[in-house]
């Protein structure tokens, strides 16, 4: 039975590798648009990576600029280049998985900010991740437990629960994982990290009232993956629980991590949003495009 399971997983991985190798890389890289004072800027870099401008501060969440994730080719180019980013005030990492905590990207952002401004950014991570990132050149590393808040200037960052897991490798299950809500006096954004649907969406909505929700919609096939990842329909259900005003999807289209077709998550998201009369509250951002609020 064990051998059969191993063979099945090896075949699945082989199909993912073959698909990645044979699929041409698409997408274009753009220059970041800088928002004005009092504005919120949201730029989708790709996968779960975002460049956010809030309360006069610059943030990057879950940065991954890798061209390859081990044997899986990046199929959509990053929407921005690290060299084109302005000095970053803080980088947020939701958990230790390699597609979210990418050490070369984190090191390159710290170096670029130090080169431009003479200072290094702050790095904010869940509990028990410090040993993975302490040597990457950041001014300090802040481990943030669920529901704890740290201030970066006038911006507040709160770590919130997620329904996922945080191991870097097979057995280090002690590592934390989270989402983040970033708030100013005018704006609020929730980045869920990786998560399946769970009752925590409603609690996050009640406690922090985010206006914009960045929610994952990919890596849901086979069905067992939905124990830790959201399908497009799950994401819209969570969006309803949050009672946010706008949803921006993420965690799709960049790496072939699961069995659904690469173009299916967005198609299913828009179909379900149409059925629920929510199309005007779902914004699918192209990589590198900045939406200013």
FENQUI-V739050 format. One record per residue. N is the residue number from 1. RES is the residue in three letters. SS is DSSP state (hx for helix, st for strand, lp for the rest). OMEGA is omega in whole degrees, -180 to 180 (* if undefined). Layout:
N;RES;SS;OMEGA  N;RES;SS;OMEGA
This chain:
1;UNK;lp;180  2;UNK;hx;180  3;UNK;hx;179  4;UNK;hx;179  5;UNK;hx;179  6;UNK;hx;180  7;UNK;hx;180  8;UNK;hx;180  9;UNK;hx;178  10;UNK;hx;177  11;UNK;hx;179  12;UNK;hx;179  13;UNK;hx;178  14;UNK;hx;178  15;UNK;hx;179  16;UNK;hx;180  17;UNK;hx;-179  18;UNK;hx;179  19;UNK;hx;-180  20;UNK;hx;-176  21;UNK;hx;-174  22;UNK;hx;-176  23;UNK;lp;179  24;UNK;lp;176  25;UNK;lp;-177  26;UNK;st;178  27;UNK;lp;-180  28;UNK;lp;178  29;UNK;lp;-176  30;UNK;lp;173  31;UNK;lp;-179  32;UNK;lp;174  33;UNK;lp;-178  34;UNK;lp;-179  35;UNK;lp;-179  36;UNK;lp;180  37;UNK;lp;180  38;UNK;lp;179  39;UNK;lp;172  40;UNK;lp;175  41;UNK;st;180  42;UNK;st;179  43;UNK;st;177  44;UNK;st;178  45;UNK;st;-178  46;UNK;st;-176  47;UNK;lp;176  48;UNK;lp;-175  49;UNK;st;179  50;UNK;st;167  51;UNK;st;-178  52;UNK;st;175  53;UNK;st;-172  54;UNK;st;176  55;UNK;lp;179  56;UNK;lp;-180  57;UNK;st;-178  58;UNK;st;-177  59;UNK;st;168  60;UNK;st;-179  61;UNK;st;178  62;UNK;lp;-176  63;UNK;lp;175  64;UNK;lp;-180  65;UNK;lp;-174  66;UNK;lp;172  67;UNK;lp;176  68;UNK;st;171  69;UNK;st;-170  70;UNK;lp;-177  71;UNK;lp;-178  72;UNK;st;180  73;UNK;st;172  74;UNK;lp;-174  75;UNK;lp;173  76;UNK;st;-179  77;UNK;lp;174  78;UNK;lp;-178  79;UNK;lp;179  80;UNK;lp;170  81;UNK;lp;177  82;UNK;hx;-178  83;UNK;hx;-179  84;UNK;hx;179  85;UNK;lp;170  86;UNK;lp;175  87;UNK;lp;-176  88;UNK;lp;179  89;UNK;lp;-180  90;UNK;st;174  91;UNK;st;-180  92;UNK;st;178  93;UNK;st;-172  94;UNK;lp;179  95;UNK;lp;-166  96;UNK;lp;-179  97;UNK;lp;-169  98;UNK;lp;178  99;UNK;lp;179  100;UNK;lp;175  101;UNK;lp;-178  102;UNK;lp;-172  103;UNK;hx;179  104;UNK;hx;178  105;UNK;hx;180  106;UNK;hx;180  107;UNK;hx;-178  108;UNK;hx;178  109;UNK;hx;179  110;UNK;hx;-180  111;UNK;hx;-178  112;UNK;hx;179  113;UNK;hx;179  114;UNK;hx;-180  115;UNK;hx;-178  116;UNK;hx;-169  117;UNK;hx;-177  118;UNK;lp;178  119;UNK;lp;178  120;UNK;lp;177  121;UNK;lp;169  122;UNK;st;177  123;UNK;st;-178  124;UNK;st;-175  125;UNK;st;172  126;UNK;lp;179  127;UNK;lp;173  128;UNK;lp;174  129;UNK;lp;-174  130;UNK;hx;-176  131;UNK;hx;179  132;UNK;hx;-170  133;UNK;hx;-172  134;UNK;lp;-173  135;UNK;lp;-172  136;UNK;lp;172  137;UNK;lp;-180  138;UNK;lp;179  139;UNK;lp;173  140;UNK;st;177  141;UNK;st;-180  142;UNK;st;173  143;UNK;st;-172  144;UNK;lp;176  145;UNK;lp;177  146;UNK;lp;176  147;UNK;lp;174  148;UNK;lp;-174  149;UNK;st;173  150;UNK;st;180  151;UNK;st;170  152;UNK;st;-172  153;UNK;lp;178  154;UNK;lp;179  155;UNK;st;175  156;UNK;st;177  157;UNK;st;180  158;UNK;st;173  159;UNK;st;-177  160;UNK;st;-178  161;UNK;lp;173  162;UNK;lp;177  163;UNK;lp;-174  164;UNK;lp;170  165;UNK;lp;-167  166;UNK;lp;-175  167;UNK;lp;173  168;UNK;lp;176  169;UNK;lp;-167  170;UNK;lp;-167  171;UNK;lp;-177  172;UNK;lp;-174  173;UNK;lp;178  174;UNK;lp;-172  175;UNK;lp;-178  176;UNK;lp;177  177;UNK;lp;-176  178;UNK;lp;161  179;UNK;st;179  180;UNK;st;167  181;UNK;st;179  182;UNK;st;-175  183;UNK;st;168  184;UNK;lp;179  185;UNK;lp;-176  186;UNK;lp;-169  187;UNK;lp;176  188;UNK;st;-177  189;UNK;st;177  190;UNK;st;172  191;UNK;st;-170  192;UNK;lp;-166  193;UNK;lp;172  194;UNK;lp;177  195;UNK;lp;164  196;UNK;lp;174  197;UNK;lp;176  198;UNK;lp;-176  199;UNK;lp;-180  200;UNK;hx;177  201;UNK;hx;-179  202;UNK;hx;-180  203;UNK;hx;177  204;UNK;hx;178  205;UNK;hx;-179  206;UNK;hx;-172  207;UNK;hx;-171  208;UNK;hx;174  209;UNK;lp;178  210;UNK;lp;-180  211;UNK;lp;-180  212;UNK;st;-178  213;UNK;st;174  214;UNK;st;-169  215;UNK;st;-178  216;UNK;st;-179  217;UNK;lp;-176  218;UNK;lp;-180  219;UNK;lp;-178  220;UNK;lp;177  221;UNK;lp;7  222;UNK;lp;-175  223;UNK;hx;179  224;UNK;hx;180  225;UNK;hx;-178  226;UNK;hx;172  227;UNK;hx;-177  228;UNK;lp;178  229;UNK;lp;180  230;UNK;lp;167  231;UNK;lp;176  232;UNK;hx;179  233;UNK;hx;176  234;UNK;hx;-179  235;UNK;hx;179  236;UNK;hx;175  237;UNK;hx;176  238;UNK;hx;177  239;UNK;hx;177  240;UNK;hx;178  241;UNK;hx;-179  242;UNK;hx;-174  243;UNK;lp;176  244;UNK;lp;-178  245;UNK;lp;-174  246;UNK;st;176  247;UNK;st;173  248;UNK;st;-177  249;UNK;st;178  250;UNK;st;177  251;UNK;lp;177  252;UNK;lp;165  253;UNK;lp;-174  254;UNK;lp;177  255;UNK;lp;177  256;UNK;lp;-174  257;UNK;lp;-174  258;UNK;lp;-166  259;UNK;lp;-180  260;UNK;lp;176  261;UNK;lp;-174  262;UNK;lp;-178  263;UNK;lp;-175  264;UNK;hx;-175  265;UNK;hx;-180  266;UNK;hx;179  267;UNK;hx;179  268;UNK;hx;178  269;UNK;hx;-178  270;UNK;hx;176  271;UNK;hx;-178  272;UNK;hx;177  273;UNK;hx;176  274;UNK;hx;179  275;UNK;hx;-178  276;UNK;lp;-177  277;UNK;lp;-178  278;UNK;lp;-175  279;UNK;hx;-180  280;UNK;hx;-180  281;UNK;hx;176  282;UNK;st;-178  283;UNK;lp;176  284;UNK;lp;-177  285;UNK;lp;170  286;UNK;lp;178  287;UNK;lp;177  288;UNK;lp;-180  289;UNK;lp;180  290;UNK;st;172  291;UNK;st;-179  292;UNK;st;-180  293;UNK;lp;*
